[in-house]
Amino acid sequence: MNATTHPLLQAFFPYGDVIAAVLRIMGVSADQQDSDDGSHDWSHLIRVWKLVTEIAVDDPTLDLEMLAVSVLLHDCVQVEKTDPRRAQASRLSAAKASEVLRTLGWDAMRIDATAHVIEAHSFSAGIEPRTSEAGVLRDADRLDAIGAIGIARTFYVAGRNGSRLYDPLDPFATDRDLDDRRFALDHFETKLLHLADGLTTDTARRIGEHRIATMRAYVELLRDEITTTRPTS
């Protein structure tokens, strides 16, 4: 595996060598997707790393190598959103990452710090970031859930889990409770439109504001397309 030529490893520049080493330990080839979940595949990792580098410009003290490895491994144990173990996914990923990094030869303190970065990225885990690196990964991962890519991922996951696009009788939950397990559109109001509220860095907040505006504009366009006029009696 050549860290200077492979597109996946180039995307993690200048940390392609350590990314290649981690993949070798895991027995994973960069030429093959390690997941059949298109919302958590290589493209997700590349987007999150891009966001990490954008956010990190404001803080030169960040350990970017740790963040690159954390991005690569933050979803290394994948649990479907419908699985009751979903809230444990980031802890499971952190535990697996720790094993990999011990094999790589990292010291215990750095491994523990990386495990915390991975644990704290998850919305469902509810773990508050204790370090700047943890805050940056959490911000980057949440930003990838909103905006234009967030819209695409929402409907992809809904289809994967057998949900409907929206309730045909009450698309915007005017007279019913929101239920994002049944209707993809409900996920916007139950979670996505509020994700930017928890962003911790100034750069992430700026990006988040733009992405939320994109999503709200989409919802209004959709409203215009799917709302029917009820006959008056």
C-alpha positions as CSV (number, residue, x, y, z in Angstrom):
1,M,0.0,0.0,0.0
2,N,1.6,3.2,-1.2
3,A,0.6,6.2,1.0
4,T,1.8,8.6,-1.7
5,T,-0.4,7.3,-4.4
6,H,-3.6,5.7,-3.0
7,P,-6.5,8.2,-3.2
8,L,-7.9,7.3,0.3
9,L,-4.5,7.8,1.9
10,Q,-3.9,11.0,0.0
11,A,-7.1,12.3,1.4
12,F,-5.6,12.0,4.9
13,F,-2.4,14.0,3.9
14,P,0.0,14.3,5.6
15,Y,-0.9,11.3,7.7
16,G,-1.3,8.7,5.0
17,D,1.5,6.5,6.4
18,V,-0.1,6.1,9.9
19,I,-3.5,5.6,8.3
20,A,-1.9,2.9,6.1
21,A,-0.4,1.3,9.2
22,V,-3.7,1.2,11.0
23,L,-5.4,-0.4,8.1
24,R,-2.8,-3.1,7.8
25,I,-3.2,-3.9,11.5
26,M,-6.9,-4.2,11.0
27,G,-6.5,-6.3,7.9
28,V,-8.5,-3.8,5.8
29,S,-7.6,-2.8,2.3
30,A,-8.0,0.8,1.2
31,D,-9.2,-0.6,-2.1
32,Q,-12.3,-2.2,-0.5
33,Q,-15.1,-0.6,1.5
34,D,-15.0,-1.9,5.1
35,S,-18.8,-1.3,5.4
36,D,-21.9,-1.9,3.3
37,D,-23.4,1.2,4.9
38,G,-23.1,4.0,2.4
39,S,-23.6,6.6,5.1
40,H,-20.6,5.4,7.1
41,D,-18.1,4.4,4.4
42,W,-14.8,5.8,3.1
43,S,-16.6,8.9,1.7
44,H,-17.9,9.7,5.2
45,L,-14.4,9.5,6.7
46,I,-12.9,11.7,4.0
47,R,-15.6,14.3,4.5
48,V,-15.1,14.3,8.3
49,W,-11.4,14.6,8.0
50,K,-11.8,17.6,5.6
51,L,-14.0,19.2,8.2
52,V,-11.5,18.5,10.9
53,T,-8.8,20.2,9.0
54,E,-11.0,23.2,8.4
55,I,-11.9,23.5,12.1
56,A,-8.3,22.9,13.2
57,V,-7.0,26.0,11.5
58,D,-8.1,28.0,14.5
59,D,-6.1,25.8,17.0
60,P,-2.4,25.0,16.2
61,T,-2.1,23.1,19.4
62,L,-4.3,20.2,18.2
63,D,-2.8,16.7,17.8
64,L,-3.7,16.3,14.1
65,E,-2.2,12.8,13.9
66,M,-4.4,11.7,16.7
67,L,-7.4,13.3,15.0
68,A,-6.6,11.6,11.7
69,V,-6.5,8.2,13.4
70,S,-9.7,9.0,15.4
71,V,-11.5,9.9,12.2
72,L,-10.5,6.6,10.6
73,L,-11.6,4.6,13.6
74,H,-14.5,6.5,15.1
75,D,-17.1,4.2,13.4
76,C,-14.9,1.0,13.3
77,V,-17.6,-0.9,15.2
78,Q,-20.8,-0.1,13.4
79,V,-24.2,-0.6,15.0
80,E,-27.4,0.1,13.0
81,K,-29.5,3.0,14.2
82,T,-32.4,0.6,14.9
83,D,-30.2,-1.6,17.1
84,P,-30.8,-1.3,20.9
85,R,-27.0,-1.2,21.4
86,R,-26.7,2.0,19.3
87,A,-25.8,4.2,22.3
88,Q,-22.8,1.9,22.9
89,A,-21.4,2.1,19.4
90,S,-18.8,4.8,20.1
91,R,-17.5,3.0,23.2
92,L,-17.2,-0.2,21.3
93,S,-15.3,1.6,18.5
94,A,-13.0,3.2,21.2
95,A,-12.2,-0.2,22.7
96,K,-11.4,-1.7,19.3
97,A,-9.3,1.4,18.4
98,S,-7.3,1.0,21.6
99,E,-6.4,-2.5,20.7
100,V,-5.2,-1.4,17.3
101,L,-3.2,1.5,18.7
102,R,-1.5,-0.8,21.2
103,T,-0.4,-3.0,18.3
104,L,0.8,0.2,16.5
105,G,3.0,1.0,19.6
106,W,1.3,4.1,20.9
107,D,1.8,4.8,24.6
108,A,-1.0,4.3,27.0
109,M,-1.7,7.9,27.7
110,R,-2.1,8.8,24.0
111,I,-4.3,5.7,23.4
112,D,-6.6,6.7,26.3
113,A,-6.8,10.2,24.9
114,T,-7.7,8.9,21.4
115,A,-10.3,6.5,22.9
116,H,-12.0,9.5,24.5
117,V,-12.0,11.4,21.2
118,I,-13.8,8.5,19.6
119,E,-16.2,7.9,22.6
120,A,-17.3,11.5,22.8
121,H,-18.1,12.0,19.1
122,S,-21.4,10.2,19.3
123,F,-24.7,12.0,19.8
124,S,-26.4,9.0,21.2
125,A,-23.6,8.3,23.7
126,G,-24.1,11.6,25.5
127,I,-20.4,11.9,26.5
128,E,-19.1,15.5,26.9
129,P,-15.7,16.2,25.2
130,R,-13.0,16.7,27.7
131,T,-10.3,17.7,25.2
132,S,-10.0,20.0,22.2
133,E,-9.5,17.1,19.9
134,A,-12.7,15.4,21.2
135,G,-14.6,18.6,20.6
136,V,-13.3,18.9,17.0
137,L,-14.2,15.4,16.0
138,R,-17.6,15.7,17.5
139,D,-18.2,19.0,15.6
140,A,-16.9,17.5,12.3
141,D,-19.0,14.4,12.6
142,R,-22.2,16.4,13.4
143,L,-21.6,18.7,10.5
144,D,-21.5,15.8,8.2
145,A,-25.0,14.9,9.3
146,I,-26.4,18.3,8.2
147,G,-26.5,20.4,5.1
148,A,-26.8,19.0,1.6
149,I,-24.9,15.8,2.5
150,G,-27.0,15.5,5.6
151,I,-30.2,15.5,3.5
152,A,-28.8,12.8,1.3
153,R,-27.6,10.6,4.2
154,T,-31.0,11.0,6.0
155,F,-33.0,9.6,3.1
156,Y,-30.3,6.9,2.4
157,V,-30.5,5.7,6.0
158,A,-34.3,5.8,6.0
159,G,-34.4,3.6,2.9
160,R,-31.9,1.2,4.4
161,N,-34.0,0.9,7.5
162,G,-37.3,0.6,5.7
163,S,-38.7,3.9,6.8
164,R,-41.1,6.0,4.6
165,L,-40.2,9.4,3.2
166,Y,-43.0,11.2,5.1
167,D,-46.5,10.7,6.5
168,P,-48.7,11.3,3.4
169,L,-51.6,12.5,5.6
170,D,-49.6,14.8,7.8
171,P,-46.1,15.3,6.4
172,F,-45.0,18.0,8.9
173,A,-46.6,16.5,12.0
174,T,-49.1,19.2,12.5
175,D,-51.6,16.9,14.3
176,R,-49.4,14.0,15.4
177,D,-46.3,13.2,17.3
178,L,-43.0,13.2,15.4
179,D,-41.8,9.6,14.7
180,D,-38.5,9.5,12.8
181,R,-38.3,5.7,13.0
182,R,-41.3,5.6,10.6
183,F,-40.8,8.8,8.6
184,A,-37.5,10.2,7.3
185,L,-38.8,13.8,7.2
186,D,-39.5,13.7,10.9
187,H,-35.8,13.3,11.6
188,F,-35.2,16.8,10.5
189,E,-37.2,18.3,13.4
190,T,-36.4,15.6,16.0
191,K,-32.7,15.9,15.6
192,L,-30.9,17.4,12.5
193,L,-32.2,21.0,12.6
194,H,-30.9,21.2,16.2
195,L,-27.5,19.6,15.8
196,A,-25.7,22.9,15.3
197,D,-26.8,24.1,18.7
198,G,-24.2,21.8,20.3
199,L,-21.2,22.7,18.1
200,T,-18.3,23.8,20.3
201,T,-15.9,25.7,17.9
202,D,-16.4,29.0,16.1
203,T,-15.6,27.6,12.7
204,A,-18.0,24.7,13.1
205,R,-20.7,27.1,14.2
206,R,-20.2,29.1,11.1
207,I,-20.3,26.1,8.8
208,G,-23.3,24.7,10.8
209,E,-25.3,27.9,10.4
210,H,-24.9,27.7,6.6
211,R,-25.8,24.0,6.5
212,I,-28.9,24.4,8.7
213,A,-30.0,27.2,6.4
214,T,-29.6,24.8,3.4
215,M,-31.8,22.2,5.2
216,R,-34.5,24.7,6.1
217,A,-34.6,25.9,2.5
218,Y,-35.0,22.3,1.4
219,V,-37.8,21.6,3.8
220,E,-39.7,24.7,2.5
221,L,-39.2,23.5,-1.1
222,L,-40.4,20.1,-0.2
223,R,-43.4,21.6,1.6
224,D,-44.4,23.4,-1.6
225,E,-44.1,20.2,-3.6
226,I,-46.0,17.8,-1.3
227,T,-48.6,19.9,0.5
228,T,-52.1,19.4,-0.8
229,T,-55.0,21.8,-0.5
230,R,-57.7,20.4,1.7
231,P,-61.2,21.0,0.4
232,T,-63.3,23.3,2.5
233,S,-66.7,22.1,3.7
